Amino acid sequence: MVVSDRVYYRIPKFWLIVGLAFLLLGLAAGPDYKYFYAHLALGAVCVSRSWQISRQRRKINRRRRMTVLSQTQKLDSDSLVKSAGE
């Protein structure tokens, strides 16, 4: 399934907003509310999922940047060696 970039980059924010909404609803209702603990648990799960997705994407993007950086450095060093030999 292909997801557009606009949606793809906003998924962690969606999870964060849903998680905060569950937490706020649970806290606003108070411990006397029947589903108080369910709201708190779902809120914590959603917030942690948001953090997990963001962390994974940051790790992937860092690897991509390092790959591009190392390839550029190889190209630069190759061109320096060629120009020095001429």
N, C-alpha and C positions, 0 to 999 in steps of 0.2 A: 504494500500500500504506500503510495507516494503522498507525502504531506508537504504542503507549501512551506517555504522558509519562514513566512510570517507566523504560521501556526507552530512550527517546530521550535522556534526560539522562545515562544511564549508559554510552552507547556510547563516549565518549572514555576513560572509566575502563577499559572492557573492552579497548580497543586498547592502553592503557598496560600493563595487567597481562599481556596476551599478549606484548607486546614485551619487557617485563622478564623474563618466563619464558624466552623464547628467548635473551636475552642471558645470563641466569644459567646455563642449560643449556649453552650454548656455552662459556662461561668455565669452568664446572665440569668439562667434559669435557676441555678443554685442546686445544692445537693438533695433537695427534696424532690426534684424533678426525676421522673421515672427513668429517663435515658441519660442522666447526667454523666455517668462513667463511660457510656458508649460514645457520647459526643466528645469527651476529652480524649478517649482512645483513638477515635477516628481522626480527630484534629492532629494528634501527635503523629499518627501514621502518615497523614497527608503532608505535614511539614517535613518530616524526615524523608519522604519520597522526593519532595522538591529539592532538598539539600543533596540527596544522593544523585539525582539526575544532573544537577548543576556541577557537582564534583566530577562525575564521569565525563561530561562534555568538556570541562576545563582540562582534564587530563588528555583527552583526545586532541583538543586544539593545541595544547602545548607540544605534543608529539609532532603534529603537523608542522608547527612553526620551527621546531628543531630540525626536522627533515629538510625543510626548505632552506634553513640557515646553513646546514652542513653542505647541501648541494651547492649553494651559492659560494661558500668558502672554497670548495673544491674547484669550481670554475675559475674563481679569482686566482687561486694559487697556480692552476694550470696555465692561465694566461700570463702570469708573472714569469713562470719558468720559460715559456716560449719566447717572451720578449727579452729575457736576459740572455738566452742562447743565441739570439740573432745578432 
